[in-house]
């Protein structure tokens, strides 16, 4: 059991090697935990809104977080350093996922949009508007197909 400060936790993810767990919460933090001991290792706090989604890159080097402040943040999984803050400028981010090669990242937004980003540069590659309601989940297949789940 990972114990926090009695706040809602909206998302958890294991690192690819199973050694870390990331959590995203109402208290505007991403936390990194030791999966075997449940010890809190780091609290990542360059956030200004509720965190809806966390995801590790398949290579284990990055953690992505999506939040109500319309931003996807990419963190160094080893140091906890903020590497990038990618602003969507349109809607809160409720889902995030990496491609199997860790080069692409997808975000799902409350306005029904799915965005595809270059995970290294933060450059927007594609903006897909295929839903009529908020996107709550995004996932890549091993051969890079992108799936999304929505309230519609």
DOTOR-782779 format. One record per residue: residue in three letters; chain; x negated, y negated, z of N, C-alpha, C in turn. Coordinates in nm, 4 decimals. Each point is the difference from the previous one (the first is absolute). Layout:
DOTOR-782779
  aa ch      n.X      n.Y      n.Z     ca.X     ca.Y     ca.Z      c.X      c.Y      c.Z
 ALA  A        X        Y        Z        X        Y        Z        X        Y        Z
...
***
This chain:
DOTOR-782779
  aa ch      n.X      n.Y      n.Z     ca.X     ca.Y     ca.Z      c.X      c.Y      c.Z
 UNK  A  -0.0834   0.1182   0.0000   0.0834  -0.1182   0.0000  -0.0875  -0.1240   0.0000
 UNK  A   0.0307  -0.0910  -0.0907  -0.0690  -0.1288  -0.0060   0.0868  -0.1013   0.0721
 UNK  A  -0.0529  -0.0606   0.1056   0.0796  -0.0908   0.0809  -0.0385  -0.1432  -0.0261
 UNK  A   0.1035  -0.0803  -0.0277  -0.0193  -0.1409  -0.0301   0.0786  -0.0825   0.1005
 UNK  A   0.0173  -0.1275  -0.0277   0.0633  -0.0933   0.0930   0.1512  -0.0066  -0.0155
 UNK  A   0.0675   0.1099  -0.0025   0.1461   0.0043  -0.0089   0.0563  -0.0820  -0.1151
 UNK  A  -0.0656   0.0055  -0.1140   0.0501  -0.0670  -0.1195   0.0333   0.1059  -0.1042
 UNK  A   0.0877  -0.0361  -0.0907   0.0360   0.0932  -0.1065  -0.1192   0.0230  -0.0924
 UNK  A  -0.0264   0.1268  -0.0284  -0.1030   0.0389  -0.0966   0.0732   0.0412  -0.1269
 UNK  A  -0.0295  -0.0676  -0.1110   0.0717   0.0239  -0.1252  -0.0693   0.0972  -0.0934
 UNK  A  -0.1305   0.0174   0.0182  -0.0726   0.0859  -0.0923  -0.1232   0.0572   0.0674
 UNK  A  -0.0313   0.1246  -0.0332  -0.1237   0.0647   0.0438  -0.0588   0.0759  -0.1183
 UNK  A  -0.1317   0.0130   0.0001  -0.0671   0.0751  -0.1067  -0.1281   0.0602   0.0546
 UNK  A  -0.0293   0.1235  -0.0407  -0.1269   0.0651   0.0323  -0.1039  -0.0366  -0.1045
 UNK  A  -0.1242  -0.0124   0.0435  -0.1104  -0.0146  -0.0944  -0.0162   0.1326  -0.0735
 UNK  A  -0.0614  -0.0003  -0.1174  -0.0145   0.1244  -0.0772  -0.0742   0.1110   0.0743
 UNK  A  -0.0934  -0.0358   0.0874  -0.0731   0.1021   0.0759   0.0722   0.0403   0.1279
 UNK  A   0.1135  -0.0650   0.0299   0.0797   0.0337   0.1174  -0.0550  -0.0524   0.1314
 UNK  A  -0.1035  -0.0814  -0.0039  -0.0624  -0.0472   0.1236   0.0640  -0.1278   0.0554
 UNK  A   0.0632  -0.0784  -0.0852   0.0606  -0.1252   0.0416   0.1491  -0.0005  -0.0299
 UNK  A   0.0723  -0.0791   0.0778   0.1402  -0.0296  -0.0274   0.0131  -0.1515   0.0009
 UNK  A   0.0660  -0.0531  -0.1008   0.0322  -0.1427  -0.0040   0.1476  -0.0155   0.0322
 UNK  A   0.0342  -0.1058   0.0726   0.1400  -0.0304   0.0285   0.0262  -0.1472  -0.0279
 UNK  A   0.1208  -0.0299  -0.0466   0.0425  -0.1370  -0.0261   0.1254  -0.0291   0.0796
 UNK  A   0.0046  -0.1169   0.0653   0.1022  -0.0256   0.1006   0.0661  -0.1370  -0.0095
 UNK  A   0.1062  -0.0145   0.0794   0.0708  -0.1265   0.0140  -0.0866  -0.1102   0.0597
 UNK  A  -0.1034   0.0361   0.0737  -0.0819  -0.1001   0.0687  -0.1073  -0.0612  -0.0901
 UNK  A   0.0151   0.0169  -0.1318  -0.0876  -0.0628  -0.0993  -0.1421   0.0552   0.0032
 UNK  A  -0.0134   0.1290   0.0343  -0.1325   0.0610   0.0031  -0.0028   0.1306  -0.0782
 UNK  A  -0.1202   0.0328  -0.0435  -0.0323   0.1340  -0.0477  -0.0974   0.0552   0.1023
 UNK  A   0.0265   0.1216   0.0445  -0.0893   0.0618   0.0978  -0.0614   0.1255  -0.0614
 UNK  A  -0.1265   0.0217   0.0319  -0.0705   0.1222  -0.0400  -0.0277   0.0819   0.1244
 UNK  A   0.0386   0.1270  -0.0067  -0.0062   0.0911   0.1139  -0.0881   0.1196  -0.0330
 UNK  A  -0.0613   0.0574   0.1011  -0.0705   0.1274  -0.0132   0.1058   0.1090   0.0021
 UNK  A   0.0091   0.0780  -0.1046   0.1064   0.1003  -0.0117  -0.0149   0.1136   0.1006
 UNK  A  -0.1203   0.0324   0.0403  -0.0179   0.1130   0.0918   0.0174  -0.0389   0.1468
 UNK  A  -0.0320  -0.1241   0.0357   0.0090  -0.0412   0.1407   0.1141  -0.0972   0.0276
 UNK  A   0.0612  -0.0540  -0.1040   0.1048  -0.1031   0.0095  -0.0532  -0.1331   0.0527
 UNK  A  -0.1309  -0.0167   0.0038  -0.0581  -0.1253   0.0485   0.0160  -0.1096  -0.1058
 UNK  A   0.0360  -0.1195   0.0456   0.0068  -0.1156  -0.0886  -0.1422  -0.0435  -0.0316
 UNK  A  -0.0342  -0.0051  -0.1282  -0.1346  -0.0373  -0.0426  -0.0094  -0.1479  -0.0369
 UNK  A   0.1013  -0.0496  -0.0729  -0.0026  -0.1387  -0.0451   0.1417  -0.0521  -0.0157
 UNK  A   0.0147  -0.1291   0.0228   0.1237  -0.0699  -0.0295  -0.0323  -0.1065  -0.1031
 UNK  A   0.0622   0.0093  -0.1157  -0.0252  -0.0918  -0.1105   0.1065  -0.1089   0.0047
 UNK  A  -0.0438  -0.1267   0.0120   0.0959  -0.1051   0.0337   0.0009  -0.1221  -0.0899
 UNK  A  -0.0376   0.0081  -0.1208   0.0098  -0.1161  -0.0875   0.1357   0.0001  -0.0708
 UNK  A   0.1023   0.0112   0.0790   0.1353   0.0130  -0.0526   0.0897  -0.1047   0.0642
 UNK  A   0.1073  -0.0323  -0.0689   0.0934  -0.0987   0.0542   0.1446   0.0481  -0.0061
 UNK  A   0.0191   0.1293  -0.0186   0.1355   0.0527  -0.0107   0.0008   0.1508   0.0245
 UNK  A   0.1183   0.0531   0.0200   0.0217   0.1431   0.0205  -0.0659   0.0810  -0.1107
 UNK  A  -0.0625   0.1114   0.0383  -0.0651   0.0892  -0.0963   0.0935   0.1168  -0.0287
 UNK  A   0.0388   0.0136  -0.1271   0.0926   0.1051  -0.0427  -0.0702   0.1259  -0.0487
 UNK  A  -0.1198  -0.0143  -0.0527  -0.0625   0.1152  -0.0646  -0.1509  -0.0014   0.0202
 UNK  A  -0.0558   0.1198   0.0205  -0.1451   0.0184   0.0018  -0.0332   0.1221  -0.0855
 UNK  A  -0.1168  -0.0038  -0.0639  -0.0439   0.1123  -0.0835  -0.1520   0.0009  -0.0057
 UNK  A  -0.0591   0.1190   0.0050  -0.1430   0.0166  -0.0228  -0.0240   0.0271  -0.1475
 UNK  A  -0.1105  -0.0497  -0.0508  -0.0413   0.0376  -0.1350  -0.0491   0.1448   0.0053
 UNK  A   0.0160   0.0758  -0.1089  -0.0441   0.1398  -0.0008  -0.1491   0.0193   0.0283
 UNK  A  -0.0824  -0.1013  -0.0295  -0.1423   0.0128   0.0337  -0.0274  -0.0345   0.1464
 UNK  A   0.1031  -0.0436   0.0722  -0.0113  -0.0278   0.1428  -0.0659  -0.1318   0.0344
 UNK  A  -0.0338  -0.0806  -0.0979  -0.0730  -0.1243   0.0255   0.0898  -0.1186   0.0331
 UNK  A   0.1243   0.0030  -0.0470   0.0895  -0.1142   0.0163   0.1284   0.0374   0.0724
 UNK  A   0.0548  -0.0980   0.0691   0.1348   0.0089   0.0547   0.0764  -0.1180  -0.0581
 UNK  A   0.1173   0.0271  -0.0542   0.0872  -0.1061  -0.0500   0.1133  -0.0196   0.0985
 UNK  A   0.0416  -0.1252   0.0147   0.1182  -0.0291   0.0807   0.0906  -0.0934  -0.0781
 UNK  A   0.1294   0.0222   0.0127   0.0993  -0.0852  -0.0636   0.0897  -0.0595   0.1062
 UNK  A   0.0288  -0.1306  -0.0111   0.0718  -0.0649   0.1084   0.1046  -0.0999  -0.0470
 UNK  A   0.0740  -0.0520   0.0963   0.1066  -0.0957  -0.0256  -0.0504  -0.1344  -0.0513
 UNK  A  -0.1290  -0.0268   0.0128  -0.0526  -0.1287  -0.0473  -0.0350   0.0027  -0.1490
 UNK  A   0.0534   0.0991  -0.0728  -0.0142   0.0123  -0.1459  -0.1438   0.0289  -0.0430
 UNK  A  -0.0748   0.0667   0.0877  -0.1417   0.0235  -0.0252  -0.0365   0.1468   0.0176
 UNK  A  -0.0860   0.0471  -0.0911  -0.0660   0.1293   0.0166  -0.1422  -0.0315   0.0449
 UNK  A  -0.0421   0.0637   0.1074  -0.1366  -0.0195   0.0470  -0.0770   0.1301  -0.0159
 UNK  A  -0.1242  -0.0149  -0.0433  -0.0899   0.1145  -0.0115  -0.1091  -0.0150   0.1044
 UNK  A  -0.0147   0.1027   0.0812  -0.0932   0.0007   0.1115  -0.1068   0.1065  -0.0225
 UNK  A  -0.1187  -0.0245   0.0516  -0.1053   0.1018   0.0029   0.0350   0.0979   0.1109
 UNK  A   0.0198   0.1265  -0.0340   0.0427   0.0998   0.0982  -0.1078   0.0280   0.1050
 UNK  A  -0.1250  -0.0222  -0.0337  -0.1084   0.0250   0.0941  -0.0232  -0.1124   0.0982
 UNK  A   0.0060  -0.1237  -0.0480  -0.0315  -0.1153   0.0847   0.1227  -0.0777   0.0451
 UNK  A   0.1116   0.0161  -0.0701   0.1200  -0.0771   0.0299  -0.0021  -0.1393  -0.0608
 UNK  A  -0.1018  -0.0312  -0.0786  -0.0102  -0.1330  -0.0604   0.1064  -0.0184  -0.1081
 UNK  A   0.0579  -0.1189  -0.0036   0.0936  -0.0340  -0.1063  -0.0792  -0.0257  -0.1274
 UNK  A   0.0307   0.0763  -0.1050  -0.0708  -0.0136  -0.1267   0.0753  -0.0895  -0.0982
 UNK  A   0.1327   0.0127  -0.0010   0.0828  -0.0781  -0.0916   0.1376  -0.0213   0.0590
 UNK  A   0.0569  -0.1148  -0.0315   0.1404  -0.0271   0.0295   0.0640  -0.0392  -0.1324
 UNK  A   0.0885   0.0855  -0.0491   0.0623  -0.0186  -0.1307   0.1438  -0.0464   0.0222
 UNK  A   0.0270  -0.1243  -0.0356   0.1317  -0.0575   0.0220   0.0902   0.0283  -0.1187
 UNK  A   0.1208   0.0472   0.0302   0.0979   0.0315  -0.1035   0.0782  -0.1224  -0.0447
 UNK  A   0.0168  -0.0980   0.0875   0.0728  -0.1236  -0.0303   0.1438   0.0230  -0.0433
 UNK  A   0.0598   0.1101   0.0409   0.1392   0.0186  -0.0404   0.0844   0.0713   0.1047
 UNK  A  -0.0584   0.0949   0.0728   0.0818   0.0774   0.0922  -0.0879   0.0779   0.0969
 UNK  A   0.0536   0.0340   0.1180  -0.0738   0.0849   0.0940  -0.0371   0.1350  -0.0615
 UNK  A  -0.1101   0.0555   0.0468  -0.0533   0.1268  -0.0504   0.0374   0.1107   0.0974
 UNK  A   0.0751   0.0997  -0.0478   0.0441   0.1077   0.0870  -0.0658   0.1336  -0.0299
 UNK  A  -0.0818   0.0070  -0.1042  -0.0637   0.1275  -0.0339  -0.1341  -0.0263  -0.0663
 UNK  A  -0.0940   0.0908   0.0236  -0.1316  -0.0097  -0.0641  -0.0552   0.1408  -0.0187
 UNK  A  -0.0715   0.0195  -0.1106  -0.0626   0.1298  -0.0278  -0.1164  -0.0200  -0.0951
 UNK  A  -0.0975   0.0909   0.0088  -0.1156  -0.0006  -0.0892   0.0091   0.1136  -0.1004
 UNK  A  -0.0583  -0.0224  -0.1167  -0.0137   0.1073  -0.0994  -0.1031   0.1000   0.0500
 UNK  A  -0.0017   0.1184  -0.0600  -0.0885   0.1078   0.0470  -0.1479  -0.0329  -0.0146
 UNK  A  -0.0345  -0.0906  -0.0920  -0.1404  -0.0398  -0.0156  -0.0340  -0.1254   0.0817
 UNK  A   0.0949  -0.0502   0.0774  -0.0144  -0.1178   0.0872  -0.0203  -0.1306  -0.0765
 UNK  A   0.0177   0.0008  -0.1297  -0.0233  -0.1209  -0.0804   0.1240  -0.0886  -0.0116
 UNK  A   0.1175   0.0599   0.0124   0.1242  -0.0745  -0.0124   0.0761   0.0029   0.1312
 UNK  A   0.0764  -0.1058   0.0222   0.0876  -0.0033   0.1155   0.1362  -0.0490  -0.0460
 UNK  A   0.1043   0.0606   0.0500   0.1359  -0.0423  -0.0310   0.0632  -0.0582   0.1255
 UNK  A   0.0843  -0.1007  -0.0209   0.0760  -0.0555   0.1112   0.1469  -0.0047  -0.0391
 UNK  A   0.0860   0.0262   0.0981   0.1441  -0.0053  -0.0197   0.0562  -0.1167   0.0781
 UNK  A   0.0806  -0.0826  -0.0667   0.0477  -0.1242   0.0601   0.1495   0.0030   0.0279
 UNK  A   0.0415  -0.0850   0.0907   0.1399  -0.0106   0.0390   0.0885  -0.0437  -0.1168
 UNK  A  -0.0561  -0.0717  -0.0970   0.0805  -0.0482  -0.1130   0.0201   0.1042  -0.1099
 UNK  A  -0.0441   0.1240   0.0236   0.0184   0.1076  -0.0972  -0.1151   0.0164  -0.0969
 UNK  A  -0.1061  -0.0756   0.0191  -0.1154   0.0036  -0.0895  -0.1057   0.0979   0.0511
 UNK  A  -0.0660   0.0670  -0.0943  -0.1198   0.0788   0.0294  -0.1145  -0.0699  -0.0716
 UNK  A  -0.1083  -0.0233   0.0728  -0.1168  -0.0635  -0.0604  -0.1184   0.0944   0.0033
 UNK  A  -0.0759  -0.0014  -0.1075  -0.1192   0.0833  -0.0136  -0.1212  -0.0923  -0.0018
 UNK  A  -0.0963   0.0296   0.0878  -0.1161  -0.0860   0.0213  -0.1299   0.0773  -0.0226
 UNK  A  -0.1053  -0.0725  -0.0376  -0.1357   0.0536   0.0028  -0.0436  -0.0081   0.1456
 UNK  A  -0.0290   0.1145   0.0619  -0.0328   0.0029   0.1431  -0.1335  -0.0653   0.0311
 UNK  A  -0.0903  -0.0080  -0.0959  -0.1303  -0.0622   0.0235   0.0047  -0.1517  -0.0098
 UNK  A   0.0755  -0.0496  -0.0981  -0.0001  -0.1440  -0.0269   0.1239  -0.0722   0.0513
 UNK  A   0.1084   0.0737   0.0243   0.1251  -0.0628   0.0394   0.0767  -0.0617  -0.1150
 UNK  A  -0.0427   0.0280  -0.1228   0.0666  -0.0551  -0.1177   0.1294   0.0783  -0.0277
 UNK  A   0.1078  -0.0747  -0.0226   0.1276   0.0610  -0.0358  -0.0091   0.0563  -0.1406
 UNK  A   0.0299   0.1282  -0.0157  -0.0068   0.0659  -0.1302   0.1370   0.0138  -0.0650
 UNK  A   0.1013   0.0236   0.0826   0.1338   0.0206  -0.0561   0.1045  -0.0335   0.1046
 UNK  A   0.1080  -0.0585  -0.0463   0.1133  -0.0358   0.0830   0.1210   0.0747  -0.0556
 UNK  A   0.0535   0.0958   0.0741   0.1087   0.0839  -0.0498   0.1280  -0.0329   0.0764
 UNK  A   0.1001  -0.0425  -0.0722   0.1295  -0.0303   0.0603   0.0998   0.1040  -0.0478
 UNK  A   0.0140   0.1093   0.0755   0.0894   0.1066  -0.0418   0.1067   0.0324   0.1025
 UNK  A  -0.0054  -0.0663   0.1150   0.0974   0.0255   0.1070   0.0862  -0.1235   0.0229
 UNK  A   0.1195   0.0241   0.0508   0.0901  -0.1105   0.0315   0.0034  -0.0308   0.1493
 UNK  A  -0.0769   0.0761   0.0777  -0.0044  -0.0219   0.1449  -0.1432   0.0256   0.0480
 UNK  A  -0.0231  -0.0203   0.1268  -0.1354   0.0060   0.0546  -0.0688   0.1347  -0.0189
 UNK  A  -0.1278  -0.0054  -0.0341  -0.0815   0.1198  -0.0177  -0.0609   0.0365   0.1345
 UNK  A   0.0308   0.1196   0.0481  -0.0439   0.0444   0.1324  -0.1164   0.0980  -0.0052
 UNK  A  -0.0288   0.0551  -0.1193  -0.1050   0.1007  -0.0078  -0.0614   0.0004  -0.1398
 UNK  A  -0.1323   0.0154  -0.0053  -0.0715   0.0190  -0.1258  -0.1023   0.1112   0.0200
 UNK  A  -0.0247   0.0772  -0.1052  -0.0966   0.1100   0.0089  -0.0543   0.0314  -0.1380
 UNK  A  -0.1272   0.0378  -0.0037  -0.0650   0.0436  -0.1229  -0.0106   0.1519  -0.0006
 UNK  A   0.0175   0.0609  -0.1169  -0.0281   0.1421  -0.0166  -0.1500   0.0157  -0.0232
 UNK  A  -0.0533   0.1220   0.0099  -0.1429   0.0206  -0.0258  -0.0436  -0.0436  -0.1398
 UNK  A   0.0931   0.0029  -0.0985  -0.0361  -0.0431  -0.1361   0.0457  -0.1436  -0.0284
 UNK  A   0.0193  -0.0793   0.1065   0.0243  -0.1440  -0.0060   0.1397  -0.0437  -0.0422
 UNK  A   0.0993   0.0876   0.0039   0.1375  -0.0455  -0.0182   0.0415  -0.0739   0.1270
 UNK  A   0.0789  -0.1041  -0.0155   0.0445  -0.0792   0.1143   0.1487   0.0210   0.0194
 UNK  A   0.0377   0.0331   0.1231   0.1405   0.0155   0.0363   0.0347  -0.1060   0.1032
 UNK  A   0.1264  -0.0415  -0.0015   0.0456  -0.0975   0.0996   0.1391   0.0378   0.0473
 UNK  A   0.0257  -0.0316   0.1255   0.1304   0.0244   0.0590   0.0590  -0.1294   0.0502
 UNK  A   0.1322  -0.0164  -0.0217   0.0653  -0.1260   0.0297   0.1353   0.0246   0.0659
 UNK  A   0.0581  -0.1067   0.0494   0.1345   0.0062   0.0568   0.1087   0.0077  -0.1071
 UNK  A  -0.0384  -0.0175  -0.1294   0.1026   0.0027  -0.1048   0.0314   0.1402  -0.0471
***
